[in-house]
Amino acid sequence: MATDPETPTDILWLIAREHPELRRWLAANPAASPALLETVSQLGGPGVKRSLEILLEDS
């Protein structure tokens, strides 16, 4: 769900807030908004920093 662009925005935000082990996967979701990614960056979690680095390298 975290990487599926069809996942509703409210579910993506729920993942960001309550599931730190899944946050890294939100960076791979093309539907993730900049605000969501900023929140994920601030909250952190396992693998989040590296996932965001990879996202920014590809931009």
Secondary structure, DSSP 8 states (H G I E B T S, - for coil): -TT-TTS-HHHHHHHHHH-GGGHHHHTT-TT--HHHHHHHHHH--TTHHHHHHHHHHH-
